[in-house]
Amino acid sequence: MRILVVGGAGYIGSHTARVLRRAGLEVLIYDNLSTGFEFLAKGFEMIVGDVHDSKKLLEALKRSDAVMHFAANHYVGESMANPRKYFRNNVEGGISLLNAALDAGTKYVIFSSTCSVYGSPEKMPITEEYPRLPVNPYGISKVFFEQALESYDFAYGLKYASLRYFNACGADEGGEIGECHEPEPHLIPLALRAAGGFGGELQVYGTDYPTPDGTCIRDYTNVVDLAEAHVKALQHLMAGNPSFTVNLGTGEGSSVKQVLSTVEEVTGKKVPHKIVPRRPGDPPALVADPTKARQLLNWKTKRSLRDSVSTAWKWMQKQQTLAGV
Ligand SMILES: NC(=O)c1ccc[n+]([C@@H]2O[C@H](COP(=O)([O-])OP(=O)(O)OC[C@H]3O[C@@H](n4cnc5c(N)ncnc54)[C@H](O)[C@@H]3O)[C@@H](O)[C@H]2O)c1
């Protein structure tokens, strides 16, 4: 059985490709390398192509039994400044992929959704019943694609899993791949770079949130745990179950200050940082209720925040050594 991993040269897609291979599945990567990296796809067959290229995509889909769709732009701030880019890539590109999947006779689509579909909920933890109320074009683009999947299932019987990730973090335990975004928007790699002295001082956006220590709380979910959920989601659909949407998170929130102390514990170094004003649009807390994923898929996270910080640190140090820094 072969899985087409669209966006497989990116952070979460490349980790999932490895987990799929470990589960005995064949992987074909399709990526335009716009934010991904060739070395993350090393050891896999990769077609360099864009999701808008329906002809190329159709050929790749015809060779595959299911598709996992990771390809998207995903910077909230950028989506506010340049919504056109987000609707073009995440919505138009997504629909191009869905139409090619229909034409190829693909039966299953696993989609990288996000907690951004919820906007700024006041009640934690967040269950899947919470309404979709996105507050930025990135979140809107993901809600659109979720709804397109629902319509295509209703009309054409295309089975899907919408997996709403919370904050992905960590790296493959083998140290071969890890998080690689340019620019890097995520707290853990930025804090590690600051601690290691190969990134600038970390900016902490706001210490006056209504949270116990005043900093924002997020649900940091290990990337390999996330990848493993994709295998379970696919197996669930292949067993003949209906399409579904689930949160993928740990169910536990960590504040920015708690993340910084974990980074300091793991690295044995201080994280140079300065407190700056809040960023517009950052909700105080986003924490998943992962009960549905446990009940439906028998999935829960196995790796702690400390495990994620340790694997990310190991990978980052290796990158620095390779770069001769
Ligand atoms: N990183 C997170 O914490 C997080 C959280 C929630 C949801 N997500 C979602 O997970 C998915 C993967 O995120 P990531 O962090 O791995 O991002 P990433 O940027 O590392 O990976 C995305 C990959 O898709 C490819 N791509 C983008 N547009 C393409 C196009 N038009 N055609 C072909 N390939 C294209 C990129 O080159 C890249 O390899 C995204 O859909 C994102 O919205 C990520």
The ligand as a Gaussian input file, in Angstrom:
#p B3LYP/6-31G(d) Opt

LIG

0 1
 N        3.731000      23.235000      12.746000
 C        2.654000      23.290000      13.531000
 O        2.754000      23.468000      14.755000
 C        1.285000      23.106000      12.935000
 C        0.156000      23.217000      13.774000
 C       -1.108000      23.022000      13.234000
 C       -1.252000      22.699000      11.886000
 N       -0.161000      22.616000      11.091000
 C       -0.354000      22.266000       9.674000
 O        0.467000      21.150000       9.377000
 C        0.920000      21.200000       8.013000
 C        2.437000      21.002000       7.981000
 O        3.067000      22.000000       8.778000
 P        4.663000      22.074000       8.887000
 O        4.980000      22.781000      10.146000
 O        5.212000      20.729000       8.607000
 O        4.966000      23.069000       7.659000
 P        6.183000      23.061000       6.620000
 O        6.202000      24.413000       5.994000
 O        7.416000      22.576000       7.281000
 O        5.704000      21.972000       5.555000
 C        4.803000      22.257000       4.515000
 C        5.328000      21.561000       3.253000
 O        4.390000      21.761000       2.184000
 C        5.112000      22.149000       1.014000
 N        4.197000      22.972000       0.201000
 C        3.644000      24.172000       0.541000
 N        2.884000      24.627000      -0.460000
 C        2.945000      23.692000      -1.454000
 C        2.355000      23.610000      -2.747000
 N        1.597000      24.584000      -3.244000
 N        2.613000      22.495000      -3.487000
 C        3.419000      21.503000      -3.007000
 N        3.999000      21.540000      -1.783000
 C        3.764000      22.634000      -1.028000
 C        6.311000      22.922000       1.518000
 O        7.386000      22.989000       0.606000
 C        6.672000      22.127000       2.793000
 O        7.566000      21.075000       2.505000
 C        0.437000      22.538000       7.467000
 O       -0.724000      22.282000       6.716000
 C        0.102000      23.354000       8.708000
 O       -0.942000      24.266000       8.456000
 C        1.108000      22.812000      11.580000

